[in-house]
Amino acid sequence: MADAGRVVVLSGATRGLGRALAAELAERGHTVVGCGRSEAGVSELRAGFGEPHRFDVIDVADWGRVEAWARTTLAELPAPDLIINNAGVMNRPAPLWKVPAEELAAVLRVNVGGTANLIRAFLPAMIAAGRGVVVNMSSGWGRSTAPEVAPYCASKFAVEGLTRALAEELPPGLAAVALNPGIIDTDMLRSCWAGEAGSFPAPAAWAAHAAPFILRLSARDNGRSLTVG
């Protein structure tokens, strides 16, 4: 999987981890097909990367937009070798009973529903090609818990279960992996830990280490819950 020239579908590409990972993958010679909800962020990526990379404004929770995006992408490019479901949102830290219903629904809609939408849209082409790896970004809070982030924990525990079930459904030659990226200094982490987040690696430093780790994943990793290490 580490050969150059792979096609990588990456959600959440406009900020933090996603942006750094897109840059690292492109630098290594891979074609990045990315999406994000920020028009300004997508415009910056388009200007900075150019062809053959492709970046579009997509809300992964919107199935109609994701389906159309996949259809146009697959008309122009081969089936992806790698899907990285990185898009995610965090609830504002609060006890569960104080989290508004609409905020809980939004976290689940993006983190779980968005993950399923990208899989539903791109995986059939990968199955037809007989190869590929689906990487669903999990979290330490998808394998353990903490107070005031119950919605986020619930969403990432769901990603872990979704990934393991998907792994049992895949034909030979493909893999689904739940990946804990570790602790990185991102806006999301700062919303929970404030200044303490600065003691952890910046996204660019993380991506330089994470990209080769992800690119080495293969069918033998199917169903595994891994951590970038």
Helices and strands as residue ranges (DSSP letters): E 7-11, H 16-27, E 31-36, H 39-49, E 54-57, H 63-76, E 82-85, G 96-98, H 101-108, I 109-114, H 115-129, E 132-137, G 140-142, H 150-169, E 174-180, H 187-193, G 194-199, H 203-215, G 219-221, E 225-227
